[in-house]
Amino acid sequence: MIATPKEHAVAAAFERELLTVPFDRIAPLYLVTPQKKSSIKFRQIAASIRDIGIVEPMVIARDPHDPEQYTLLDGHLRFAVLKDLKETDARCLVSTDDEAFTYNKRINRLATIQEHKMILRALSLGVPEARLARALDVNIKTIKEKRRLLDGICDEAAELLKDKQVALSGFQILKKMKPMRQIEAAQLMVAMNKFTINYARSLLAATPETMLVSAATPKQIKGISREQLDLMERESANLEREVRLVEDSYGADHLDLVLARGYISKLMTSDRITRYLSLHQPDYVPAFEKITETEAFAS
């Protein structure tokens, strides 16, 4: 009979049960400043907790020297809100790994379209708009705007922007364009990784009249002449062509760069090669060292 290798159990990342922990046993990694408490994000979290309570438990880790004491890894704003509300304890998720980097540096923020779909889902389940507005710390008008976010946006453009942080005003600007131009504008936003309102406005300004929903109405943009708009339209068309050319070759170019970096990194680990370069090609050494220090040309 052939012996099979012993299977290794995978360690659980968290303890199985939520634990109610008094706040005087939890040590935060940083204090929430008054400036942070005045932010929109903090006010939204505070409004949500007041209205519906804690949705996502805080993450803590046991102190290796005292298992009855804990370090707060994730949930500092929630922790501050609860303390401001005079709460004295909370149910927490206990992590078996005290590495806060995992929680604090790898957070995926809720995209605008994802929030729109969550609002639609909540409304379909019968949640009143007023309660949603309180939970998100916004007025009912904003809830109505978020509910109608994709009205007038073509499916292809929505798909391109589904996981991007685009402001409400950005979508309102896209709605002034016809579907084909919406797709082009969304592609440019993604390619340039720019989703600001000003960039959306510049794309609108560079859009030909025939690609606007109200094509018969001339664009009136303060401080920009008709000649400047025509130039922007031509430059925008050229930029779109250049972006597509770069996209076509990006994968192969990136692979070549990664392979070249790997090869140079391997060369620089050899003492004989580095000595030879230092003696005969000294200018190459700092250039090669700089290449090896890059993060593999990460995109």
Salt bridges, closest charged atoms under 4 A:
GLU15 OE2 - ARG62 NE 2.79
ASP51 OD2 - ARG131 NE 3.03
ASP51 OD1 - ARG134 NE 3.16
GLU68 OE1 - ARG25 NH1 3.21
ASP74 OD2 - ARG78 NH2 3.12
ASP84 OD2 - LYS37 NZ 3.20
GLU115 OE2 - LYS146 NZ 2.99
GLU129 OE1 - LYS144 NZ 2.93
GLU129 OE2 - ARG147 NH1 2.42
ASP137 OD2 - ARG43 NE 3.63
GLU159 OE2 - LYS162 NZ 2.72
ASP163 OD1 - LYS164 NZ 3.82
GLU184 OE1 - ARG181 NH1 3.26
GLU209 OE2 - ARG226 NH1 3.07
ASP230 OD1 - ARG226 NH2 2.85
GLU233 OE2 - LYS219 NZ 3.39
GLU233 OE2 - ARG226 NH2 3.00
GLU240 OE2 - ARG181 NH1 2.51
